Structure formats: structure tokens, C-alpha cells
Amino acid sequence: MPGGIEQTVHTDAADLTEQGGQAEAMGLTRLSGQTGTTGSAELTPRTDAAEPPEQSVQLGIPGTDAGTVEAERSEPEPAPHSRYLHPPYPAGKQAAPDPSPVPGKVAYLTFDDGPSIQTEPILAILREYGIKATFFVNGHDTEEAKSLYRQIDKEGHRLGNHTYSHDYAKIYQSEDAFMEDVRRLERLLEETVGHSTDILRFPGGSNTRLGRKKGQTWIMPRLVKRVEEEGFQYFDWNVSSTDAAQAVQPKSDIVSSVLSLAKDRKKIIVLMHDVNVKTTTVEALPEVICGLKEQGFRFDTLDKQAFTTQFLK
Ligand SMILES: [Zn+2]
């Protein structure tokens, strides 16, 4: 996929620790395929991961040079995404059968801020493990993005509203400004996938202080009531993957954060990010899934009636 999805890279990390003040300096860096400040390699779409190797179609053509050469070259070619799959298990060994879920234990994996070039690899991993997740998306009107909204929906995952712009200064100006941005994404989803969504996550979380102007009263207590009146259920999180703590958080930190925070909980909403630079989130995902399964979790998507965690309540 061409790098047509321009994203606002921001971080909800400051809110995780409820120290929202510093995040403004970190946030709102405009990244595109050409202008990435964290290294253009991170932003290059990984078409190799998304498609089977081209040369494999050449296999089995005996007696041609091309066939022989291609066969030699492609022999060790891994299956798509296999570099992300089953890393906890030694090569060549089958994964152990899934442990039975413990009654009442549920994990809701959530991916914020997409779609991005990471969406497809994420979807492939979820497909591989037979797991459904929730994507709190922003508004992108490129054809690539539209096809990803459709793919998320078609593969049985849940779309959630994370505002169109994710622009703190704009959306947290007033209740009406927030709802207008939410409705704009709603229209895009209706046009694209044929339906909207009644679940929502506030950019920065429901206790965010981002976008607040000096002297202005804090909008969030009023805003959470307003979105409920408008028919939405909103979801914060109780397990952070910490993948927004820096542009590229080490994979091992993501895995250990999720697994340690999940340990003593029965129902977890796991915060992760589906943004171009978040390569390690994708790399961590199989271990996160396997680790949660070992703790006895089953996986589900959020809906209006699902367990919710809300910072302001
Ligand atoms: Zn976000």
C-alpha cells in the first residue's frame, strides 16, 4: 500500500500517567511518508508482509532457468507475517494447544488512531489467532484508508469512533465542536462501510487535559455526559501497552506491561496504537495474545453493553 495515509502522531501516554501537561509538546507532529522524523524506514509500507512473495508463482516450472533460479531463491521464503507469528514457541515446534479460558476472564484488545500501514499486519495476526478486536479509528479519506475500514469491519472486528481529526485543540474547544468532529467520522464510516458505530474513545482518554486553554473550565465532565446523551458508550482502558510512551517503544516493554497489568484482573481493555511508526506494537502482538491466553483470557470486541472502564467514574 502506498504511504498515502498521513497521520497525526500523538501520544496518549501522558494521560496514562495523568500528567497531561507535557504531552502537548510531544504531540501533533505531522508525519507522512516523506517527512518522518523517526526514520523513513519505519514509514515504508511493508508490502512484503502483506503479500505472498511474487516468485512463489514461478515454482514448479521444470526445465526453465527461471524456474530453477526462482525455486532456489524462494525456498526459505516464510509465509506472510510468519516473522510475527508464534515467537514464544521454538522454530519447527507446534504451538501448544490453547489453555481453556478461565470463566469470566475477557480481554478486549483495542487499537487507536488507525488506519495506518500497520493495520493489515495487525489484521493478519488477529486472523491467524482467530481473535476479534476493536479499532478506535480516526478520519482518513484516502482509498487505502477506506478499504482498511471495510476490511476491519468485514473481518468481524469492531469500529469505534475516536473523532475525525484527533486534534485536541479543535475537538476540546467546546461540546459542539467535539460532536461535530465525531459526526464527521460517523458520516465517513457510513459512506464507507455502510454503518456507523455507537462506541467511542476520547483522544487522550476521558480524563484528558489536553487542548484545555488557560482559564477555560475543564470540558471533560460535561463532555462525557454529552456523548452518552448522544447515544454513545465510551471506553477508556485499564491495561496500557505503553506503546505511546515514545515513538517506538521496545517490544519487550509492550509485552511485559500488558502481561503484568493483566495479571490480577478479570476484564481488561488493552490500549494499543495502530499508527505508521508503531512497528513494535505489531511485533509484540503475538506474544501479547499468547501471554493473555496463558493467563486464561478469552478475547472479545467492545460493544455498548460490554464491560467498560471510565476514568471519570
Ligand atoms: Zn488516540
Residues whose N, C-alpha, C, O or C-beta is under 5 A from the ligand:
A	BS01	ZN	D112 D113 P203 G204
